[in-house]
């Protein structure tokens, strides 16, 4: 993750957690997860304060949340003490073994990466899936050049070609570009299955 973005999340983790928890539930994403995810261990990569990790766990997808921000991991552990949260950052996801998960959720994270690392990051998300496992990947659509918000968080203009390069020979099950029911922002969503 971009250093300035990581610093912003660490400095204001509690405030970001409150903002995300105040947003409407992401019912559109949850419907897709019910539709495409199968049983088995699930990773929430870029879990933030753990809202989606907790939802996954409550809905039959035993989940571990991973985030690059120590501040957000602390928030997640405070808010969801019965769940497991660990530190790991894209693109490397150090400490996560290949073929560990039946499902991987990576919701609006990759736009915080340097564009040159997106294909490798997506490839690593596929790598941690078991054969036949499913990836739900989304990112906020940024028009034109990358930008930073008032907190200094990077919103890179993700090139979909880099995403599809990283997906390799994974089967594309779903691909759309709606306005998120939760954040109200335009996002791209891709669901892919590892061969």
C-alpha positions in Angstrom: 0.0 0.0 0.0 1.1 3.6 -0.7 2.9 4.9 2.4 0.9 8.1 2.6 -2.3 6.2 2.5 -1.1 3.8 5.2 -0.1 6.7 7.4 -3.6 8.3 6.9 -5.3 5.1 8.0 -3.0 4.7 11.0 -3.5 8.3 12.2 -7.3 8.3 11.9 -8.2 4.6 12.2 -11.1 5.2 14.7 -12.6 8.0 12.6 -12.5 5.9 9.4 -14.0 2.9 11.3 -16.9 5.1 12.5 -17.4 6.5 9.0 -17.5 3.0 7.4 -19.8 1.6 10.1 -22.2 4.5 9.5 -22.5 3.7 5.8 -25.4 1.6 4.7 -24.7 -2.2 4.5 -23.2 -3.2 1.2 -26.2 -5.3 0.3 -25.2 -5.4 -3.4 -21.8 -6.9 -2.5 -23.3 -9.3 0.0 -25.7 -10.7 -2.6 -22.8 -11.4 -4.9 -20.8 -13.1 -2.2 -23.8 -15.3 -1.4 -24.1 -16.1 -5.1 -20.5 -16.9 -5.9 -18.6 -17.8 -2.7 -18.5 -21.5 -1.6 -18.0 -23.0 1.7 -14.5 -22.9 3.3 -12.0 -20.5 4.8 -12.2 -17.0 3.6 -9.7 -14.1 3.6 -10.8 -10.4 3.7 -7.8 -8.6 2.3 -7.8 -4.9 3.3 -10.3 -5.6 6.0 -10.2 -2.2 7.5 -12.1 -2.2 10.8 -13.5 -5.7 10.2 -17.1 -4.9 9.2 -17.1 -7.2 6.2 -15.0 -9.9 8.0 -17.7 -10.1 10.6 -20.4 -10.3 8.0 -18.6 -13.1 6.2 -18.1 -15.0 9.4 -21.8 -14.6 10.4 -22.9 -15.8 7.0 -21.1 -19.1 6.8 -17.7 -18.1 5.4 -15.2 -18.6 8.3 -13.1 -15.5 7.8 -9.7 -14.0 8.7 -9.2 -10.3 8.1 -5.9 -8.9 6.9 -4.8 -5.3 6.7 -1.7 -3.2 6.2 -2.6 -0.7 8.9 -1.8 -1.4 12.5 -4.4 1.2 13.5 -7.2 -0.5 11.5 -6.2 -3.9 12.8 -6.4 -2.6 16.4 -9.9 -1.2 15.6 -11.0 -4.5 14.0 -9.8 -6.5 17.0 -11.5 -4.0 19.4 -14.8 -4.2 17.5 -14.8 -7.9 16.8 -12.8 -9.6 19.5 -13.9 -13.1 18.6 -12.5 -12.9 15.1 -8.9 -13.2 13.8 -7.1 -10.2 12.3 -3.5 -10.2 11.0 -1.2 -7.8 9.3 -0.4 -8.3 5.6 -0.1 -5.9 2.8 -0.5 -6.1 -0.9 1.1 -6.8 -3.2 3.2 -9.4 -1.3 0.8 -10.5 1.4 3.8 -11.8 3.4 2.9 -14.6 5.8 -0.1 -16.0 3.8 0.7 -19.3 2.2 -0.4 -20.1 -1.4 -3.7 -22.1 -1.8 -4.9 -21.2 1.7 -8.4 -20.0 1.1 -11.6 -21.1 -0.7 -12.7 -17.5 -1.0 -10.9 -14.1 -1.1 -12.7 -10.7 -0.7 -10.7 -7.6 -1.6 -13.1 -4.7 -1.5 -11.9 -1.3 -2.7 -8.3 -1.7 -1.9 -6.2 -1.9 -5.0 -6.7 1.8 -5.9 -4.5 2.5 -2.9 -1.6 0.7 -4.6 1.1 2.1 -7.0 -0.3 1.3 -10.4 2.9 -0.6 -11.4 2.1 -3.1 -8.6 -1.6 -3.9 -9.5 -1.0 -6.9 -11.7 1.3 -8.5 -9.2 -1.1 -7.8 -6.4 -4.1 -9.4 -8.2 -1.9 -12.3 -9.1 -1.1 -12.8 -5.4 -4.8 -12.7 -4.6 -5.3 -15.6 -7.0 -2.2 -17.4 -5.6 -3.7 -17.6 -2.1 -6.8 -19.2 -3.4 -7.2 -23.0 -3.5 -8.0 -24.6 -6.9 -11.6 -23.8 -7.6 -11.6 -20.9 -5.2 -13.3 -17.6 -5.8 -12.0 -14.0 -5.7 -14.3 -11.0 -5.3 -12.3 -7.9 -6.3 -13.5 -4.3 -6.5 -11.9 -0.9 -6.8 -13.0 2.6 -6.8 -13.0 4.0 -10.3 -10.9 7.2 -10.7 -11.2 9.1 -13.9 -8.0 10.5 -15.5 -4.9 10.8 -13.4 -4.5 9.5 -9.8 -5.5 11.8 -7.0 -5.3 12.1 -3.3 -8.1 12.9 -0.9 -8.0 15.4 2.0 -6.3 12.8 4.2 -3.6 12.0 1.6 -5.0 8.7 0.6 -4.1 7.6 -3.0 -6.8 6.9 -5.5 -5.0 5.5 -8.5 -6.6 5.3 -11.8 -6.5 1.5 -12.0 -6.1 0.1 -15.6 -8.5 -2.9 -15.9 -5.9 -4.5 -18.3 -3.5 -4.8 -15.3 -6.3 -6.5 -13.2 -7.0 -9.0 -16.0 -3.3 -9.6 -16.5 -3.1 -10.5 -12.8 -6.1 -12.8 -13.0 -4.3 -14.9 -15.6 -6.4 -17.9 -16.6 -9.0 -17.5 -13.8 -12.5 -17.7 -15.2 -14.4 -14.4 -15.1 -17.8 -15.0 -13.5 -19.0 -11.5 -13.1 -17.8 -8.0 -14.2 -19.7 -4.7 -13.7 -19.2 -1.0 -12.8 -22.1 0.2 -10.6 -22.4 2.9 -7.9 -21.8 1.2 -4.6 -24.9 1.0 -2.4 -22.7 1.5 0.7 -20.3 4.3 -0.3 -22.2 5.9 -3.1 -19.0 5.9 -5.2 -18.5 4.3 -8.7 -16.7 1.0 -8.4 -15.6 -1.8 -10.7 -16.4 -5.3 -9.4 -14.9 -8.6 -10.8 -15.6 -12.1 -9.5 -13.2 -14.7 -10.8 -12.7 -18.5 -10.2 -9.2 -20.0 -10.0 -8.9 -23.1 -12.2 
